[in-house]
Protein backbone atom coordinates (compact mmCIF):
# COMPACT_ATOMS: atom_id res chain seq x y z
CA UNK A 1 0.00 0.00 0.00
CA UNK A 2 1.57 3.34 -1.05
CA UNK A 3 2.19 5.98 1.59
CA UNK A 4 2.94 9.68 1.74
CA UNK A 5 3.32 12.30 4.48
CA UNK A 6 0.48 14.49 5.76
CA UNK A 7 1.37 18.17 5.16
CA UNK A 8 -0.58 19.12 8.30
CA UNK A 9 0.88 16.80 10.96
CA UNK A 10 3.78 15.04 9.15
CA UNK A 11 2.42 11.57 9.91
CA UNK A 12 2.39 8.78 7.34
CA UNK A 13 -0.82 8.52 5.30
CA UNK A 14 -1.74 5.26 3.57
CA UNK A 15 -3.19 5.59 0.06
CA UNK A 16 -5.19 2.79 -1.57
CA UNK A 17 -3.43 1.35 -4.59
CA UNK A 18 -6.51 1.98 -6.75
CA UNK A 19 -6.73 5.68 -5.80
CA UNK A 20 -6.67 8.23 -8.60
CA UNK A 21 -5.47 11.81 -8.89
CA UNK A 22 -8.16 14.13 -7.49
CA UNK A 23 -9.42 11.63 -4.90
CA UNK A 24 -9.80 12.90 -1.33
CA UNK A 25 -8.44 10.87 1.59
CA UNK A 26 -8.26 11.63 5.30
CA UNK A 27 -5.22 11.57 7.53
CA UNK A 28 -5.74 8.88 10.15
CA UNK A 29 -3.81 10.90 12.74
CA UNK A 30 -5.18 14.48 12.51
CA UNK A 31 -8.30 13.93 10.34
CA UNK A 32 -7.31 16.51 7.71
CA UNK A 33 -8.88 15.93 4.29
CA UNK A 34 -6.16 15.54 1.68
CA UNK A 35 -6.49 15.60 -2.10
CA UNK A 36 -4.22 13.40 -4.20
CA UNK A 37 -2.37 15.76 -6.57
CA UNK A 38 0.27 13.34 -7.89
CA UNK A 39 0.60 9.61 -8.35
CA UNK A 40 4.26 8.96 -9.16
CA UNK A 41 5.38 9.72 -6.55
CA UNK A 42 2.25 9.97 -4.41
CA UNK A 43 1.67 13.61 -3.46
CA UNK A 44 -1.17 15.12 -1.43
CA UNK A 45 -2.23 18.63 -0.54
CA UNK A 46 -4.74 19.91 1.97
CA UNK A 47 -8.17 19.64 0.35
CA UNK A 48 -9.86 23.01 -0.22
CA UNK A 49 -13.63 22.50 -0.18
CA UNK A 50 -14.06 25.71 -2.22
CA UNK A 51 -12.57 23.79 -5.18
CA UNK A 52 -15.67 21.58 -5.14
CA UNK A 53 -17.92 24.29 -6.66
CA UNK A 54 -20.14 22.91 -9.38
CA UNK A 55 -19.27 24.11 -12.86
CA UNK A 56 -21.34 23.85 -16.00
CA UNK A 57 -20.05 22.76 -19.39
CA UNK A 58 -19.18 26.38 -20.19
CA UNK A 59 -17.04 26.71 -17.03
CA UNK A 60 -19.51 29.01 -15.25
CA UNK A 61 -19.87 28.29 -11.55
CA UNK A 62 -23.28 27.59 -10.09
CA UNK A 63 -24.14 28.47 -6.52
CA UNK A 64 -26.35 26.09 -4.57
N, C-alpha and C positions, 0 to 999 in steps of 0.2 A: 504494500500500500504506500503510495507516494506521500511525502510529507513536505511541509514548508514551515516557516516561522511566522507567527502572528505579529503584525506590525504594532499592535497595541500593547501586548504583554510579553512578547518575545518567547512565548512557549511554542512547542511543536504542535502543528495542526496536521491531522491526517486527512488526506484527500482521497475520495474513492477513485479507483482506477478508471471508471467509466465517466468521470466528470468531464465537462466541457467548458471551454472559455465562456465566461459570462455567468456561469452558475454561481449561486451564493451558498456559502457554507458558514457554520458558526464555530468559533473557537471554543473548545471544550473547557478551557480554563477560565476565560474572562467573559465569554458569551457574545463577544463582538461579532457582528455579521461581516463576512469577508467575501468579496467577489473575486473569482478567479480571472486574472488578467493575462496570464501566460501559462503555457502548458509544457514547454521544454526550454528551460526548467520551469517547474511549477512556481508561479508568482501570484500573490494575492494582494489586494488593497482593501482598505476599509470601505465597506459598501455604503454608498450615498443613496438613500431612499429617494431623493429628488430626481435621480437618474431614471426612476421607474415611471416617469410621466408617460401617459399614453400619447402616441403620435399617429396621425393619420398617414395615408399613403403619400400625401404631399409634404410631409414633414411638419405640419402645423400641430402644435400641442393642443390637447383637449383637457379642460379642467373638469373634474368630477367631484 
